[in-house]
């Protein structure tokens, strides 16, 4: 082979390599390979997802009001009970003795009331006698006073001697002293009546105290038998036969068991502070319990807490959540049935057996927009429109085209955009977004539906892809 031919062949290979490199760097007619999806028109529903645990909507912790040994235990964990059923008994011997002692104290106090009332009767009789004596003394004093007046008149007329006048005066003084003594006797008798009446009141107070003690002793005796306060299932049993329990009368006592209504279940979840503002009472929900992954339940939000639960407070890892309660509807029931508590005693529809403490995930449907233009969430990115305008002017100047004389602001102008594939080129469109679901986001302005939007690769969309770049799909 001649040297000239070798040179020509080398130049040909070099030309092929240069063309390949140019096509690779410039995108060529084929362009950058991208992932795409269609902007569709459909209903989009915003969801708030959180995890939590199953709990009974109505669960009662049962404790004993009295202390003692359990001598009878009628239930086991998981048993179904009806309101009023006997659950257990605490040994009543001590409380029976106290009740007998209290009844004896009532009888003694009542006897004291009788004695005090007898004393009042006697004192009242003494008052009547003293008043009769006073009446007689008053009559005698009046008689002697009249006699003294007559003798004084006779003496003044020199008809009667001085001896008769002195005798009349002496009789009057004796009668007056007797009247004063009788009046003091009446006062003393009345004082004795008042004192006896005070003893009656004191005795009656003692009777009331004794009766109160008897009632308390009777109540404590009755409290040795513990009955079911509601119909439900024994969800937790904490004691055994023969175990001693501490009463709750004066301290935190022993929790004996819990009774729950397993036909009225809820899911208690913690919703992040950024999401809880979108949740409202009555929002429908989809619930998946980990133990039943193939059986989705329906529910409704019935309670949103006003107080937050803060984890790792005071640190950079602090997380603020708000407890939200979702009432579960019976299997096959409409979600509106979950907005009201089921009636007690009405059997629930067949479905998965839920137990308090089971874990699961809740998707709360907070808002729905019909006929919305939606694209995959990853299709929406952000661009600095000031930097985009600078790049556009640089390209125009490189091509010798005229550029505007207006100044571009120094700060950033970040806006949300979507890149649409049009005739093999990337066309950047500013968009206004709305709500999102798990995979898509609503486009309120900027798209009409049916466009082919670029969804990836992520790195390309995030920083590299620009208006007018040649693009292609892997189809």
C-alpha positions as CSV (number, residue, x, y, z in Angstrom):
1,X,0.0,0.0,0.0
2,X,1.3,3.4,-1.0
3,X,2.0,6.1,1.6
4,X,-0.7,8.3,-0.1
5,X,-3.3,5.7,0.3
6,X,-2.4,5.1,4.0
7,X,-2.7,8.8,4.6
8,X,-6.1,8.9,3.0
9,X,-7.3,5.9,5.0
10,X,-6.0,7.6,8.2
11,X,-7.8,10.8,7.4
12,X,-11.0,8.9,6.8
13,X,-10.8,7.1,10.1
14,X,-10.0,10.4,11.9
15,X,-13.0,12.0,10.1
16,X,-15.3,9.2,11.3
17,X,-14.0,9.6,14.9
18,X,-14.5,13.4,14.8
19,X,-18.0,13.0,13.5
20,X,-18.8,10.5,16.2
21,X,-17.4,12.8,18.9
22,X,-19.4,15.8,17.5
23,X,-22.6,13.8,17.5
24,X,-22.0,12.7,21.0
25,X,-21.2,16.1,22.4
26,X,-23.8,18.0,20.4
27,X,-26.5,15.5,20.7
28,X,-26.8,15.2,17.0
29,X,-30.1,14.5,15.5
30,X,-30.7,11.7,17.9
31,X,-30.1,13.9,21.0
32,X,-29.8,13.1,24.7
33,X,-31.6,10.0,25.9
34,X,-34.4,10.8,28.3
35,X,-37.4,9.2,30.1
36,X,-40.8,10.5,29.3
37,X,-44.5,10.3,30.4
38,X,-47.7,11.7,29.2
39,X,-49.5,14.5,31.0
40,X,-52.9,13.1,31.7
41,X,-56.2,14.4,32.7
42,X,-57.8,12.5,35.6
43,X,-58.9,12.9,39.2
44,X,-56.1,13.3,41.7
45,X,-56.5,12.8,45.4
46,X,-54.0,14.1,48.0
47,X,-53.1,11.8,50.8
48,X,-51.4,12.0,54.1
49,X,-49.7,8.8,55.2
50,X,-48.7,7.8,58.7
51,X,-48.2,4.7,60.7
52,X,-49.7,3.9,64.1
53,X,-51.2,1.2,66.2
54,X,-54.7,-0.3,66.5
55,X,-56.6,0.6,69.7
56,X,-60.1,0.0,71.0
57,X,-62.2,3.2,70.9
58,X,-63.6,2.3,74.3
59,X,-61.2,0.6,76.7
60,X,-61.7,0.6,80.5
61,X,-59.0,0.0,83.0
62,X,-60.4,-1.8,86.1
63,X,-58.8,-1.4,89.5
64,X,-59.9,-2.4,93.0
65,X,-61.2,0.2,95.4
66,X,-60.2,-2.1,98.4
67,X,-57.1,-4.0,99.2
68,X,-56.8,-7.7,99.9
69,X,-56.4,-11.2,98.5
70,X,-58.2,-12.3,95.4
71,X,-60.3,-15.4,96.4
72,X,-62.3,-15.7,93.2
73,X,-61.4,-14.9,89.6
74,X,-64.1,-15.5,87.0
75,X,-62.5,-14.5,83.7
76,X,-59.5,-15.1,81.6
77,X,-57.9,-12.9,79.0
78,X,-59.9,-12.9,75.8
79,X,-63.2,-13.8,77.5
80,X,-66.3,-12.0,76.4
81,X,-68.3,-10.4,79.3
82,X,-71.6,-8.5,79.7
83,X,-72.2,-5.4,81.7
84,X,-72.9,-6.5,85.3
85,X,-71.0,-9.8,85.2
86,X,-69.0,-10.7,88.3
87,X,-65.3,-10.5,87.4
88,X,-63.6,-11.3,90.8
89,X,-63.9,-11.1,94.5
90,X,-61.5,-9.8,97.2
91,X,-61.5,-11.5,100.6
92,X,-64.3,-9.6,102.5
93,X,-63.6,-10.8,106.1
94,X,-62.0,-7.5,107.3
95,X,-64.6,-5.3,105.6
96,X,-67.5,-7.5,107.0
97,X,-66.1,-7.0,110.5
98,X,-65.8,-3.2,109.9
99,X,-69.4,-3.1,108.7
100,X,-70.6,-4.9,111.9
101,X,-68.6,-2.5,114.1
102,X,-70.1,0.5,112.3
103,X,-73.6,-0.8,112.7
104,X,-73.0,-1.2,116.5
105,X,-71.7,2.3,116.7
106,X,-74.9,3.5,115.0
107,X,-77.0,1.7,117.7
108,X,-74.9,3.2,120.5
109,X,-75.3,6.7,119.1
110,X,-79.0,6.2,118.7
111,X,-79.2,5.1,122.3
112,X,-77.4,8.3,123.3
113,X,-80.0,10.3,121.4
114,X,-82.8,8.6,123.4
115,X,-81.1,9.4,126.7
116,X,-80.6,13.0,125.7
117,X,-84.3,13.3,124.7
118,X,-85.4,11.9,128.0
119,X,-83.2,14.5,129.7
120,X,-85.0,17.2,127.7
121,X,-88.4,15.9,128.7
122,X,-87.4,16.0,132.4
123,X,-86.0,19.5,132.1
124,X,-89.2,20.7,130.4
125,X,-91.3,19.2,133.2
126,X,-89.0,21.0,135.7
127,X,-89.6,24.3,133.8
128,X,-93.4,23.8,134.0
129,X,-93.2,23.1,137.8
130,X,-91.0,26.2,138.3
131,X,-93.4,28.3,136.4
132,X,-96.3,27.1,138.5
133,X,-94.3,27.9,141.7
134,X,-93.5,31.3,140.2
135,X,-97.2,32.0,139.6
136,X,-98.1,31.1,143.2
137,X,-95.2,33.3,144.5
138,X,-96.3,36.2,142.3
139,X,-99.9,35.8,143.6
140,X,-98.7,35.8,147.2
141,X,-96.5,38.8,146.6
142,X,-99.5,40.7,145.1
143,X,-101.7,39.7,148.1
144,X,-99.2,40.9,150.7
145,X,-98.6,44.1,148.7
146,X,-102.3,44.9,148.9
147,X,-102.4,44.1,152.6
148,X,-99.4,46.4,153.1
149,X,-101.1,49.2,151.3
150,X,-104.3,48.8,153.5
151,X,-102.2,48.8,156.7
152,X,-100.3,51.8,155.6
153,X,-103.6,53.7,154.9
154,X,-105.0,52.6,158.3
155,X,-101.8,53.6,160.0
156,X,-101.8,57.0,158.4
157,X,-105.3,57.6,159.7
158,X,-104.3,56.4,163.2
159,X,-106.7,53.6,163.0
160,X,-104.2,50.7,163.1
161,X,-101.2,50.3,165.3
162,X,-97.6,50.4,164.0
163,X,-97.2,46.7,164.9
164,X,-99.8,45.7,162.3
165,X,-98.0,47.8,159.7
166,X,-94.6,46.2,160.4
167,X,-96.2,42.7,160.3
168,X,-97.7,43.5,156.9
169,X,-94.4,44.9,155.6
170,X,-92.6,41.8,156.8
171,X,-95.1,39.5,155.0
172,X,-94.6,41.5,151.8
173,X,-90.8,41.3,151.9
174,X,-91.0,37.5,152.4
175,X,-93.4,37.1,149.5
176,X,-91.3,39.3,147.2
177,X,-88.2,37.2,148.1
178,X,-90.1,34.0,147.4
179,X,-91.1,35.4,143.9
180,X,-87.5,36.2,143.0
181,X,-86.4,32.8,144.1
182,X,-89.2,31.2,142.0
183,X,-88.1,33.3,138.9
184,X,-84.5,32.1,139.3
185,X,-85.8,28.5,139.5
186,X,-87.6,29.0,136.2
187,X,-84.4,30.4,134.6
188,X,-82.4,27.5,135.9
189,X,-84.9,25.0,134.6
190,X,-84.9,26.6,131.1
191,X,-81.1,26.5,131.1
192,X,-81.2,22.8,131.8
193,X,-83.7,22.4,128.9
194,X,-81.3,24.2,126.6
195,X,-78.4,22.1,127.8
196,X,-80.4,18.9,127.3
197,X,-81.4,20.0,123.8
198,X,-77.7,20.6,123.0
199,X,-76.9,17.0,124.1
200,X,-79.7,15.8,121.8
201,X,-78.1,17.6,118.8
202,X,-74.7,16.3,119.7
203,X,-76.1,12.8,120.0
204,X,-77.8,13.2,116.6
205,X,-74.6,14.4,115.1
206,X,-72.9,11.3,116.4
207,X,-75.7,9.2,114.9
208,X,-75.1,10.8,111.5
209,X,-71.3,10.2,111.8
210,X,-71.9,6.6,112.8
211,X,-74.4,6.1,109.9
212,X,-71.8,7.6,107.5
213,X,-69.2,5.2,108.8
214,X,-71.7,2.4,108.4
215,X,-72.4,3.4,104.8
216,X,-68.7,3.6,104.0
217,X,-68.1,0.2,105.6
218,X,-71.0,-1.2,103.6
219,X,-69.7,0.2,100.4
220,X,-66.2,-1.2,101.1
221,X,-67.8,-4.6,101.7
222,X,-69.7,-4.3,98.5
223,X,-66.6,-3.3,96.6
224,X,-64.9,-6.6,97.4
225,X,-67.0,-7.9,94.5
226,X,-66.0,-6.3,91.2
227,X,-68.4,-6.4,88.2
228,X,-68.0,-5.5,84.6
229,X,-68.8,-1.8,84.0
230,X,-69.5,-2.5,80.3
231,X,-69.9,-5.2,77.8
232,X,-66.7,-6.2,75.9
233,X,-63.7,-8.4,75.8
234,X,-61.1,-8.9,78.5
235,X,-58.2,-7.4,76.5
236,X,-55.6,-7.6,79.3
237,X,-55.6,-9.5,82.6
238,X,-52.9,-8.5,85.1
239,X,-53.7,-10.6,88.2
240,X,-54.1,-14.2,89.2
241,X,-56.1,-16.1,91.8
242,X,-54.6,-15.7,95.3
243,X,-52.7,-12.5,94.5
244,X,-52.9,-9.5,96.8
245,X,-54.0,-6.2,95.3
246,X,-53.8,-2.6,96.5
247,X,-56.9,-0.5,96.6
248,X,-57.2,2.9,94.9
249,X,-59.0,4.6,97.8
250,X,-56.0,6.5,98.9
251,X,-53.2,5.7,96.4
252,X,-52.5,4.4,92.9
253,X,-53.8,0.9,93.2
254,X,-53.4,-2.3,91.2
255,X,-54.8,-2.4,87.7
256,X,-56.6,-5.7,87.6
257,X,-57.6,-5.9,83.9
258,X,-58.8,-4.0,80.9
259,X,-62.1,-4.5,79.1
260,X,-62.3,-3.3,75.5
261,X,-65.0,-3.1,72.8
262,X,-63.3,-4.9,70.0
263,X,-66.2,-4.1,67.7
264,X,-65.2,-0.4,67.8
265,X,-61.6,-0.1,66.8
266,X,-59.5,2.9,65.9
267,X,-56.0,3.5,64.5
268,X,-54.0,6.1,66.4
269,X,-51.3,7.7,64.2
270,X,-48.8,10.5,64.5
271,X,-49.1,13.0,61.7
272,X,-46.2,15.5,61.0
273,X,-46.9,19.1,61.6
274,X,-46.5,19.9,57.9
275,X,-49.3,17.5,57.0
276,X,-51.7,17.9,59.9
277,X,-52.9,21.2,58.5
278,X,-54.4,19.4,55.5
279,X,-56.3,16.9,57.7
280,X,-59.9,17.6,58.7
281,X,-62.5,15.7,60.8
282,X,-64.5,13.4,58.6
283,X,-61.7,12.8,56.0
284,X,-61.9,9.3,54.6
285,X,-58.9,7.0,55.0
286,X,-57.5,3.6,53.8
287,X,-56.0,1.5,56.5
288,X,-53.6,-1.4,56.1
289,X,-52.9,-3.5,59.1
290,X,-49.5,-5.3,59.0
291,X,-51.0,-8.6,60.1
292,X,-53.5,-8.5,57.2
293,X,-51.5,-7.1,54.3
294,X,-54.1,-8.2,51.7
295,X,-57.2,-6.8,53.5
296,X,-57.5,-3.0,53.3
297,X,-59.9,-1.4,55.7
298,X,-61.8,1.9,55.4
299,X,-62.0,4.6,58.1
300,X,-62.7,8.2,58.9
301,X,-60.8,10.8,60.9
302,X,-62.7,11.4,64.2
303,X,-60.1,13.2,66.3
304,X,-57.2,15.6,65.8
305,X,-55.2,16.6,68.8
306,X,-54.4,20.2,69.6
307,X,-51.3,19.4,71.5
308,X,-48.2,18.2,69.8
309,X,-45.8,15.3,70.6
310,X,-42.2,16.5,70.2
311,X,-39.5,13.9,69.8
312,X,-35.9,14.9,70.6
313,X,-37.0,18.3,71.8
314,X,-34.3,20.9,71.9
315,X,-32.1,19.1,69.3
316,X,-31.6,19.5,65.6
317,X,-33.4,16.2,65.2
318,X,-36.6,17.4,66.8
319,X,-39.8,16.0,65.2
320,X,-43.2,17.5,65.9
321,X,-46.2,15.3,65.3
322,X,-49.9,15.5,66.2
323,X,-51.9,12.5,67.3
324,X,-54.8,11.7,64.9
325,X,-57.5,9.0,65.6
326,X,-59.0,7.2,62.6
327,X,-62.2,5.2,63.4
328,X,-62.3,1.9,61.4
329,X,-65.4,0.9,59.6
330,X,-66.6,-2.7,59.7
331,X,-65.6,-4.9,56.9
332,X,-67.6,-4.1,53.8
333,X,-69.2,-1.0,55.4
334,X,-69.3,2.4,53.8
335,X,-66.8,4.9,55.0
336,X,-69.6,7.1,56.3
337,X,-70.3,4.3,58.8
338,X,-66.9,5.0,60.4
339,X,-67.9,8.6,61.2
340,X,-70.2,7.4,64.0
341,X,-69.4,5.0,66.8
342,X,-71.1,1.5,66.4
343,X,-73.9,0.8,68.8
344,X,-72.9,-1.3,71.8
345,X,-74.2,-4.9,71.5
346,X,-74.6,-4.7,67.7
347,X,-72.5,-7.5,66.2
348,X,-69.9,-6.3,63.7
349,X,-69.7,-7.5,60.1
350,X,-67.3,-10.4,59.5
351,X,-63.8,-9.2,58.8
352,X,-60.2,-9.4,60.1
353,X,-59.8,-9.9,63.8
354,X,-58.1,-6.8,65.1
355,X,-56.4,-6.6,68.5
356,X,-55.2,-3.6,70.4
357,X,-51.5,-2.9,69.7
358,X,-51.4,-4.2,66.1
359,X,-49.4,-1.9,63.8
360,X,-50.4,-0.5,60.4
361,X,-50.4,2.3,57.9
362,X,-53.1,4.9,57.2
363,X,-53.6,6.9,54.0
364,X,-55.9,9.8,54.7
365,X,-57.6,11.3,51.7
366,X,-57.5,15.0,52.4
367,X,-58.5,16.6,49.1
368,X,-59.6,15.5,45.6
369,X,-59.5,17.5,42.3
370,X,-61.5,16.0,39.4
371,X,-60.3,16.4,35.8
372,X,-56.9,17.7,36.8
373,X,-53.8,17.7,34.5
374,X,-51.3,15.5,36.3
375,X,-47.7,14.5,35.6
376,X,-45.3,12.3,37.5
377,X,-43.8,14.2,40.5
378,X,-40.2,13.8,39.2
379,X,-41.2,15.7,36.0
380,X,-41.4,19.0,38.0
381,X,-38.1,20.7,38.6
382,X,-36.9,24.2,39.3
383,X,-34.8,26.7,37.3
384,X,-33.4,30.1,38.1
385,X,-35.0,32.3,35.4
386,X,-32.4,35.0,35.8
387,X,-29.6,32.4,35.0
388,X,-31.7,31.0,32.1
389,X,-31.9,34.5,30.6
390,X,-28.2,35.0,31.1
391,X,-27.4,31.7,29.3
392,X,-29.8,32.6,26.5
393,X,-28.1,36.0,25.9
394,X,-24.6,34.3,26.0
395,X,-25.7,31.9,23.2
396,X,-27.3,34.8,21.2
397,X,-24.1,36.8,21.4
398,X,-22.0,33.8,20.4
399,X,-24.2,33.5,17.3
400,X,-24.0,37.2,16.6
401,X,-27.6,37.9,17.4
402,X,-28.9,41.0,19.1
403,X,-29.7,40.8,22.8
404,X,-31.8,43.1,25.0
405,X,-30.2,46.1,26.8
406,X,-32.1,45.5,30.0
407,X,-30.3,44.4,33.1
408,X,-30.8,41.0,34.6
409,X,-31.4,41.2,38.4
410,X,-28.5,39.8,40.5
411,X,-30.7,37.7,42.8
412,X,-32.3,34.4,42.0
413,X,-35.7,33.9,40.4
414,X,-36.5,30.3,41.1
415,X,-39.6,28.9,39.4
416,X,-41.1,25.5,38.9
417,X,-40.9,24.2,35.4
418,X,-41.6,21.1,33.3
419,X,-39.7,20.1,30.2
420,X,-41.9,19.0,27.3
421,X,-40.6,17.0,24.4
422,X,-41.6,18.8,21.2
423,X,-40.2,17.6,17.8
424,X,-37.1,16.1,19.5
425,X,-36.4,19.2,21.5
426,X,-36.7,20.0,25.2
427,X,-39.1,22.9,25.7
428,X,-39.2,24.4,29.2
429,X,-42.6,25.5,30.5
430,X,-43.2,27.4,33.7
431,X,-46.0,25.7,35.7
432,X,-48.2,26.3,38.7
433,X,-48.6,23.2,40.8
434,X,-51.4,22.0,43.1
435,X,-51.9,18.9,45.2
436,X,-50.0,15.6,45.0
437,X,-50.7,12.0,45.5
438,X,-48.2,9.2,45.9
439,X,-46.9,9.4,42.3
440,X,-48.3,12.4,40.5
441,X,-48.7,16.2,41.0
442,X,-51.4,18.5,39.7
443,X,-50.5,21.1,37.1
444,X,-52.9,24.0,37.4
445,X,-51.2,26.2,34.8
446,X,-48.7,25.5,32.1
447,X,-50.0,22.3,30.6
448,X,-53.4,21.3,29.1
449,X,-52.9,17.5,29.0
450,X,-51.6,15.1,26.4
451,X,-48.1,16.6,26.3
452,X,-45.1,14.4,26.5
453,X,-43.1,15.5,29.6
454,X,-39.6,14.6,30.4
455,X,-39.3,12.7,33.7
456,X,-35.6,11.6,33.9
457,X,-32.9,10.9,34.4
458,X,-33.0,12.8,37.7
459,X,-29.5,14.4,37.4
460,X,-30.3,15.6,33.9
461,X,-33.6,17.2,35.0
462,X,-32.2,18.7,38.1
463,X,-29.4,20.8,36.7
464,X,-28.3,19.9,33.1
465,X,-31.2,20.0,30.8
466,X,-31.8,23.3,29.1
467,X,-34.3,24.9,26.7
468,X,-33.8,23.7,23.1
469,X,-31.6,20.6,23.9
470,X,-32.1,17.8,21.5
471,X,-33.6,14.8,23.2
472,X,-34.7,11.3,22.4
473,X,-36.4,8.3,24.2
474,X,-35.1,4.8,24.4
475,X,-38.1,3.5,22.3
